[in-house]
Amino acid sequence: MKIIMNVRLKEGYEKWKNLFLSVDTHREKYGIKVLAYGHPKDDETKIYQVLEIESMEKMQAAMQDPELAKLRTDAGVDLDSQELVFLVE
C-alpha cells in the first residue's frame, strides 16, 4: 500500500530532514519504505512523503508508537497537521 503523508513543520526543514534520515531502523520495524520526500519550492514548512507500507495495521502501530511521536515532534513536526492520502494501485 502506498500513501502520501503531508505535515507542517514548526522548526525548519534542515532539522526535520536530519532527524528523518536518521530513523530508518524505526521505519523498518514497521515495514515502512520511503519512496520520496520533499516540499513545495517556496515553502519548506510543508513536507510531503511518499511511503510504501506492508499493512494498515503496521502503519497504525507506528502512528501510535510514543517513541516515534516524540522523534517527530523533536524534529519540529506539527502532528495535528498530518494528512494521509491512500493511493490506488
N, CA, C and O atoms as CSV, one atom per row, in Angstrom:
chain,resi,resn,atom,element,x,y,z
A,1,MET,N,N,0.845,-1.163,0.000
A,1,MET,CA,C,0.000,0.000,0.000
A,1,MET,C,C,0.897,1.235,0.000
A,1,MET,O,O,1.875,1.304,0.744
A,2,LYS,N,N,0.552,2.208,-0.844
A,2,LYS,CA,C,1.316,3.451,-0.917
A,2,LYS,C,C,0.466,4.601,-0.412
A,2,LYS,O,O,-0.741,4.660,-0.648
A,3,ILE,N,N,1.129,5.520,0.296
A,3,ILE,CA,C,0.425,6.687,0.812
A,3,ILE,C,C,1.290,7.932,0.617
A,3,ILE,O,O,2.514,7.858,0.509
A,4,ILE,N,N,0.612,9.066,0.578
A,4,ILE,CA,C,1.282,10.360,0.640
A,4,ILE,C,C,0.947,10.941,1.998
A,4,ILE,O,O,-0.222,11.045,2.369
A,5,MET,N,N,1.976,11.319,2.737
A,5,MET,CA,C,1.782,11.947,4.041
A,5,MET,C,C,2.229,13.397,3.926
A,5,MET,O,O,3.275,13.691,3.348
A,6,ASN,N,N,1.438,14.283,4.472
A,6,ASN,CA,C,1.733,15.705,4.468
A,6,ASN,C,C,1.714,16.208,5.905
A,6,ASN,O,O,0.791,15.902,6.660
A,7,VAL,N,N,2.728,16.977,6.282
A,7,VAL,CA,C,2.765,17.591,7.614
A,7,VAL,C,C,3.339,18.991,7.506
A,7,VAL,O,O,4.013,19.323,6.531
A,8,ARG,N,N,3.072,19.799,8.503
A,8,ARG,CA,C,3.670,21.133,8.642
A,8,ARG,C,C,4.818,21.042,9.630
A,8,ARG,O,O,4.767,20.284,10.598
A,9,LEU,N,N,5.849,21.824,9.372
A,9,LEU,CA,C,6.997,21.887,10.276
A,9,LEU,C,C,6.974,23.187,11.057
A,9,LEU,O,O,6.597,24.238,10.539
A,10,LYS,N,N,7.383,23.094,12.312
A,10,LYS,CA,C,7.449,24.267,13.177
A,10,LYS,C,C,8.874,24.805,13.306
A,10,LYS,O,O,9.072,25.964,13.670
A,11,GLU,N,N,9.879,23.953,13.004
A,11,GLU,CA,C,11.251,24.332,13.329
A,11,GLU,C,C,12.237,24.226,12.168
A,11,GLU,O,O,13.444,24.159,12.399
A,12,GLY,N,N,11.768,24.208,10.963
A,12,GLY,CA,C,12.664,24.244,9.816
A,12,GLY,C,C,12.932,22.903,9.164
A,12,GLY,O,O,12.915,21.851,9.802
A,13,TYR,N,N,13.181,22.986,7.862
A,13,TYR,CA,C,13.354,21.800,7.029
A,13,TYR,C,C,14.629,21.027,7.354
A,13,TYR,O,O,14.590,19.800,7.445
A,14,GLU,N,N,15.749,21.711,7.530
A,14,GLU,CA,C,17.022,21.006,7.764
A,14,GLU,C,C,16.977,20.179,9.042
A,14,GLU,O,O,17.469,19.051,9.071
A,15,LYS,N,N,16.389,20.734,10.100
A,15,LYS,CA,C,16.266,19.976,11.355
A,15,LYS,C,C,15.429,18.714,11.115
A,15,LYS,O,O,15.801,17.619,11.536
A,16,TRP,N,N,14.295,18.890,10.433
A,16,TRP,CA,C,13.431,17.743,10.156
A,16,TRP,C,C,14.165,16.708,9.310
A,16,TRP,O,O,14.147,15.520,9.635
A,17,LYS,N,N,14.808,17.144,8.232
A,17,LYS,CA,C,15.467,16.225,7.309
A,17,LYS,C,C,16.555,15.413,8.019
A,17,LYS,O,O,16.657,14.204,7.809
A,18,ASN,N,N,17.358,16.058,8.845
A,18,ASN,CA,C,18.419,15.340,9.562
A,18,ASN,C,C,17.842,14.244,10.450
A,18,ASN,O,O,18.362,13.129,10.470
A,19,LEU,N,N,16.784,14.545,11.177
A,19,LEU,CA,C,16.193,13.522,12.041
A,19,LEU,C,C,15.485,12.460,11.204
A,19,LEU,O,O,15.581,11.270,11.504
A,20,PHE,N,N,14.782,12.877,10.169
A,20,PHE,CA,C,14.057,11.948,9.297
A,20,PHE,C,C,15.006,10.902,8.714
A,20,PHE,O,O,14.686,9.714,8.684
A,21,LEU,N,N,16.158,11.343,8.258
A,21,LEU,CA,C,17.121,10.425,7.654
A,21,LEU,C,C,17.798,9.510,8.673
A,21,LEU,O,O,18.378,8.490,8.301
A,22,SER,N,N,17.727,9.867,9.947
A,22,SER,CA,C,18.421,9.085,10.978
A,22,SER,C,C,17.570,7.977,11.602
A,22,SER,O,O,18.063,7.236,12.453
A,23,VAL,N,N,16.308,7.848,11.199
A,23,VAL,CA,C,15.422,6.890,11.874
A,23,VAL,C,C,14.954,5.742,10.972
A,23,VAL,O,O,13.843,5.235,11.126
A,24,ASP,N,N,15.805,5.345,10.040
A,24,ASP,CA,C,15.450,4.240,9.147
A,24,ASP,C,C,15.097,2.964,9.910
A,24,ASP,O,O,14.189,2.239,9.503
A,25,THR,N,N,15.798,2.677,11.005
A,25,THR,CA,C,15.523,1.447,11.761
A,25,THR,C,C,14.120,1.461,12.341
A,25,THR,O,O,13.484,0.411,12.433
A,26,HIS,N,N,13.628,2.620,12.731
A,26,HIS,CA,C,12.259,2.715,13.248
A,26,HIS,C,C,11.254,2.412,12.137
A,26,HIS,O,O,10.266,1.713,12.359
A,27,ARG,N,N,11.513,2.942,10.946
A,27,ARG,CA,C,10.608,2.672,9.823
A,27,ARG,C,C,10.659,1.193,9.444
A,27,ARG,O,O,9.622,0.593,9.159
A,28,GLU,N,N,11.844,0.604,9.437
A,28,GLU,CA,C,11.981,-0.815,9.104
A,28,GLU,C,C,11.183,-1.688,10.071
A,28,GLU,O,O,10.584,-2.686,9.668
A,29,LYS,N,N,11.181,-1.307,11.342
A,29,LYS,CA,C,10.438,-2.056,12.363
A,29,LYS,C,C,8.967,-2.194,11.976
A,29,LYS,O,O,8.338,-3.212,12.260
A,30,TYR,N,N,8.427,-1.169,11.329
A,30,TYR,CA,C,7.010,-1.163,10.966
A,30,TYR,C,C,6.773,-1.443,9.482
A,30,TYR,O,O,5.649,-1.302,9.000
A,31,GLY,N,N,7.804,-1.833,8.762
A,31,GLY,CA,C,7.633,-2.161,7.352
A,31,GLY,C,C,7.290,-0.959,6.499
A,31,GLY,O,O,6.488,-1.063,5.572
A,32,ILE,N,N,7.893,0.186,6.805
A,32,ILE,CA,C,7.635,1.420,6.058
A,32,ILE,C,C,8.852,1.737,5.205
A,32,ILE,O,O,9.973,1.828,5.705
A,33,LYS,N,N,8.615,1.904,3.915
A,33,LYS,CA,C,9.690,2.240,2.980
A,33,LYS,C,C,9.426,3.641,2.418
A,33,LYS,O,O,8.322,3.933,1.957
A,34,VAL,N,N,10.438,4.495,2.461
A,34,VAL,CA,C,10.321,5.845,1.918
A,34,VAL,C,C,10.623,5.800,0.425
A,34,VAL,O,O,11.710,5.389,0.019
A,35,LEU,N,N,9.665,6.221,-0.385
A,35,LEU,CA,C,9.853,6.272,-1.833
A,35,LEU,C,C,10.310,7.650,-2.287
A,35,LEU,O,O,11.060,7.766,-3.256
A,36,ALA,N,N,9.864,8.700,-1.595
A,36,ALA,CA,C,10.245,10.070,-1.936
A,36,ALA,C,C,9.808,11.000,-0.818
A,36,ALA,O,O,8.908,10.680,-0.041
A,37,TYR,N,N,10.459,12.158,-0.748
A,37,TYR,CA,C,10.028,13.203,0.186
A,37,TYR,C,C,10.481,14.550,-0.361
A,37,TYR,O,O,11.415,14.630,-1.159
A,38,GLY,N,N,9.802,15.607,0.081
A,38,GLY,CA,C,10.179,16.935,-0.364
A,38,GLY,C,C,9.186,17.974,0.097
A,38,GLY,O,O,8.297,17.691,0.901
A,39,HIS,N,N,9.345,19.183,-0.420
A,39,HIS,CA,C,8.484,20.302,-0.049
A,39,HIS,C,C,8.227,21.165,-1.285
A,39,HIS,O,O,8.977,21.093,-2.258
A,40,PRO,N,N,7.173,21.979,-1.251
A,40,PRO,CA,C,6.955,22.906,-2.366
A,40,PRO,C,C,8.156,23.851,-2.502
A,40,PRO,O,O,8.831,24.151,-1.517
A,41,LYS,N,N,8.409,24.304,-3.697
A,41,LYS,CA,C,9.584,25.137,-3.986
A,41,LYS,C,C,9.715,26.338,-3.046
A,41,LYS,O,O,10.817,26.655,-2.599
A,42,ASP,N,N,8.633,26.987,-2.753
A,42,ASP,CA,C,8.679,28.207,-1.945
A,42,ASP,C,C,8.160,28.037,-0.525
A,42,ASP,O,O,7.859,29.027,0.142
A,43,ASP,N,N,8.049,26.799,-0.052
A,43,ASP,CA,C,7.507,26.582,1.296
A,43,ASP,C,C,8.153,25.354,1.945
A,43,ASP,O,O,7.687,24.229,1.765
A,44,GLU,N,N,9.212,25.580,2.688
A,44,GLU,CA,C,9.913,24.480,3.361
A,44,GLU,C,C,9.229,24.049,4.656
A,44,GLU,O,O,9.742,23.186,5.368
A,45,THR,N,N,8.079,24.640,4.967
A,45,THR,CA,C,7.360,24.234,6.181
A,45,THR,C,C,6.313,23.167,5.904
A,45,THR,O,O,5.720,22.626,6.837
A,46,LYS,N,N,6.081,22.861,4.651
A,46,LYS,CA,C,5.081,21.860,4.272
A,46,LYS,C,C,5.809,20.689,3.609
A,46,LYS,O,O,6.341,20.825,2.507
A,47,ILE,N,N,5.829,19.546,4.284
A,47,ILE,CA,C,6.589,18.389,3.837
A,47,ILE,C,C,5.652,17.311,3.308
A,47,ILE,O,O,4.609,17.028,3.898
A,48,TYR,N,N,6.042,16.720,2.194
A,48,TYR,CA,C,5.326,15.586,1.622
A,48,TYR,C,C,6.255,14.371,1.636
A,48,TYR,O,O,7.444,14.475,1.337
A,49,GLN,N,N,5.688,13.227,1.989
A,49,GLN,CA,C,6.425,11.974,1.956
A,49,GLN,C,C,5.578,10.950,1.209
A,49,GLN,O,O,4.376,10.839,1.454
A,50,VAL,N,N,6.193,10.209,0.310
A,50,VAL,CA,C,5.525,9.099,-0.356
A,50,VAL,C,C,6.095,7.837,0.278
A,50,VAL,O,O,7.297,7.581,0.212
A,51,LEU,N,N,5.215,7.055,0.893
A,51,LEU,CA,C,5.629,5.880,1.652
A,51,LEU,C,C,4.944,4.634,1.129
A,51,LEU,O,O,3.824,4.684,0.620
A,52,GLU,N,N,5.631,3.529,1.264
A,52,GLU,CA,C,5.039,2.229,0.975
A,52,GLU,C,C,5.023,1.462,2.289
A,52,GLU,O,O,6.043,1.357,2.969
A,53,ILE,N,N,3.860,0.929,2.639
A,53,ILE,CA,C,3.726,0.223,3.905
A,53,ILE,C,C,3.242,-1.200,3.655
A,53,ILE,O,O,2.516,-1.475,2.699
A,54,GLU,N,N,3.665,-2.096,4.545
A,54,GLU,CA,C,3.280,-3.505,4.405
A,54,GLU,C,C,1.803,-3.718,4.680
A,54,GLU,O,O,1.149,-4.505,3.997
A,55,SER,N,N,1.273,-3.017,5.679
A,55,SER,CA,C,-0.137,-3.195,6.033
A,55,SER,C,C,-0.631,-1.983,6.806
A,55,SER,O,O,0.152,-1.241,7.399
A,56,MET,N,N,-1.928,-1.800,6.787
A,56,MET,CA,C,-2.535,-0.707,7.537
A,56,MET,C,C,-2.327,-0.911,9.038
A,56,MET,O,O,-2.167,0.059,9.778
A,57,GLU,N,N,-2.328,-2.158,9.486
A,57,GLU,CA,C,-2.127,-2.450,10.909
A,57,GLU,C,C,-0.755,-1.966,11.371
A,57,GLU,O,O,-0.630,-1.390,12.451
A,58,LYS,N,N,0.281,-2.201,10.548
A,58,LYS,CA,C,1.620,-1.745,10.914
A,58,LYS,C,C,1.704,-0.215,10.905
A,58,LYS,O,O,2.377,0.379,11.748
A,59,MET,N,N,1.022,0.413,9.955
A,59,MET,CA,C,1.014,1.875,9.901
A,59,MET,C,C,0.339,2.444,11.144
A,59,MET,O,O,0.827,3.408,11.734
A,60,GLN,N,N,-0.780,1.851,11.539
A,60,GLN,CA,C,-1.483,2.308,12.737
A,60,GLN,C,C,-0.610,2.116,13.969
A,60,GLN,O,O,-0.584,2.980,14.846
A,61,ALA,N,N,0.103,1.003,14.049
A,61,ALA,CA,C,1.002,0.757,15.178
A,61,ALA,C,C,2.098,1.810,15.219
A,61,ALA,O,O,2.443,2.308,16.291
A,62,ALA,N,N,2.645,2.149,14.067
A,62,ALA,CA,C,3.695,3.172,14.003
A,62,ALA,C,C,3.160,4.525,14.450
A,62,ALA,O,O,3.841,5.262,15.162
A,63,MET,N,N,1.938,4.852,14.031
A,63,MET,CA,C,1.341,6.143,14.385
A,63,MET,C,C,1.049,6.235,15.881
A,63,MET,O,O,0.968,7.334,16.430
A,64,GLN,N,N,0.892,5.092,16.541
A,64,GLN,CA,C,0.594,5.076,17.976
A,64,GLN,C,C,1.840,4.880,18.838
A,64,GLN,O,O,1.742,4.877,20.065
A,65,ASP,N,N,3.002,4.717,18.221
A,65,ASP,CA,C,4.255,4.498,18.943
A,65,ASP,C,C,4.703,5.814,19.582
A,65,ASP,O,O,5.024,6.762,18.865
A,66,PRO,N,N,4.732,5.891,20.928
A,66,PRO,CA,C,5.102,7.150,21.581
A,66,PRO,C,C,6.538,7.583,21.284
A,66,PRO,O,O,6.826,8.780,21.252
A,67,GLU,N,N,7.430,6.635,21.069
A,67,GLU,CA,C,8.812,6.983,20.746
A,67,GLU,C,C,8.895,7.671,19.379
A,67,GLU,O,O,9.604,8.665,19.217
A,68,LEU,N,N,8.166,7.135,18.406
A,68,LEU,CA,C,8.135,7.765,17.086
A,68,LEU,C,C,7.476,9.142,17.144
A,68,LEU,O,O,7.934,10.078,16.489
A,69,ALA,N,N,6.415,9.265,17.915
A,69,ALA,CA,C,5.742,10.560,18.061
A,69,ALA,C,C,6.708,11.588,18.648
A,69,ALA,O,O,6.745,12.733,18.197
A,70,LYS,N,N,7.490,11.186,19.652
A,70,LYS,CA,C,8.455,12.103,20.264
A,70,LYS,C,C,9.540,12.488,19.264
A,70,LYS,O,O,9.917,13.657,19.182
A,71,LEU,N,N,10.046,11.518,18.502
A,71,LEU,CA,C,11.053,11.827,17.487
A,71,LEU,C,C,10.512,12.830,16.475
A,71,LEU,O,O,11.216,13.752,16.063
A,72,ARG,N,N,9.275,12.646,16.084
A,72,ARG,CA,C,8.668,13.546,15.096
A,72,ARG,C,C,8.474,14.946,15.655
A,72,ARG,O,O,8.734,15.931,14.965
A,73,THR,N,N,8.015,15.044,16.911
A,73,THR,CA,C,7.851,16.378,17.499
A,73,THR,C,C,9.214,17.018,17.759
A,73,THR,O,O,9.354,18.234,17.626
A,74,ASP,N,N,10.217,16.223,18.126
A,74,ASP,CA,C,11.575,16.747,18.295
A,74,ASP,C,C,12.109,17.322,16.981
A,74,ASP,O,O,12.912,18.254,16.985
A,75,ALA,N,N,11.658,16.760,15.866
A,75,ALA,CA,C,12.080,17.229,14.544
A,75,ALA,C,C,11.265,18.439,14.081
A,75,ALA,O,O,11.498,18.967,12.993
A,76,GLY,N,N,10.310,18.876,14.904
A,76,GLY,CA,C,9.514,20.047,14.571
A,76,GLY,C,C,8.224,19.770,13.839
A,76,GLY,O,O,7.600,20.699,13.326
A,77,VAL,N,N,7.802,18.508,13.773
A,77,VAL,CA,C,6.558,18.160,13.077
A,77,VAL,C,C,5.354,18.579,13.920
A,77,VAL,O,O,5.289,18.287,15.114
A,78,ASP,N,N,4.413,19.259,13.294
A,78,ASP,CA,C,3.128,19.577,13.910
A,78,ASP,C,C,2.214,18.371,13.664
A,78,ASP,O,O,1.606,18.248,12.601
A,79,LEU,N,N,2.127,17.488,14.662
A,79,LEU,CA,C,1.369,16.244,14.497
A,79,LEU,C,C,-0.096,16.487,14.162
A,79,LEU,O,O,-0.718,15.667,13.486
A,80,ASP,N,N,-0.658,17.604,14.627
A,80,ASP,CA,C,-2.064,17.897,14.344
A,80,ASP,C,C,-2.308,18.258,12.876
A,80,ASP,O,O,-3.444,18.229,12.403
A,81,SER,N,N,-1.236,18.594,12.165
A,81,SER,CA,C,-1.392,18.997,10.760
A,81,SER,C,C,-1.333,17.817,9.793
A,81,SER,O,O,-1.525,18.000,8.591
A,82,GLN,N,N,-1.076,16.635,10.288
A,82,GLN,CA,C,-0.842,15.462,9.441
A,82,GLN,C,C,-2.057,15.090,8.597
A,82,GLN,O,O,-3.186,15.026,9.084
A,83,GLU,N,N,-1.789,14.847,7.317
A,83,GLU,CA,C,-2.813,14.371,6.385
A,83,GLU,C,C,-2.265,13.166,5.648
A,83,GLU,O,O,-1.088,13.130,5.288
A,84,LEU,N,N,-3.119,12.180,5.424
A,84,LEU,CA,C,-2.730,10.982,4.680
A,84,LEU,C,C,-3.622,10.838,3.455
A,84,LEU,O,O,-4.832,11.055,3.514
A,85,VAL,N,N,-2.990,10.465,2.341
A,85,VAL,CA,C,-3.726,10.164,1.103
A,85,VAL,C,C,-3.324,8.736,0.724
A,85,VAL,O,O,-2.144,8.446,0.525
A,86,PHE,N,N,-4.298,7.865,0.628
A,86,PHE,CA,C,-4.052,6.470,0.256
A,86,PHE,C,C,-4.132,6.366,-1.270
A,86,PHE,O,O,-5.140,6.734,-1.873
A,87,LEU,N,N,-3.080,5.871,-1.873
A,87,LEU,CA,C,-3.020,5.794,-3.328
A,87,LEU,C,C,-3.580,4.471,-3.822
A,87,LEU,O,O,-3.362,3.422,-3.215
A,88,VAL,N,N,-4.292,4.534,-4.916
A,88,VAL,CA,C,-4.858,3.336,-5.534
A,88,VAL,C,C,-3.776,2.721,-6.418
A,88,VAL,O,O,-3.110,3.412,-7.190
A,89,GLU,N,N,-3.622,1.418,-6.286
A,89,GLU,CA,C,-2.608,0.736,-7.082
A,89,GLU,C,C,-3.241,-0.033,-8.205
A,89,GLU,O,O,-2.539,-0.675,-8.986
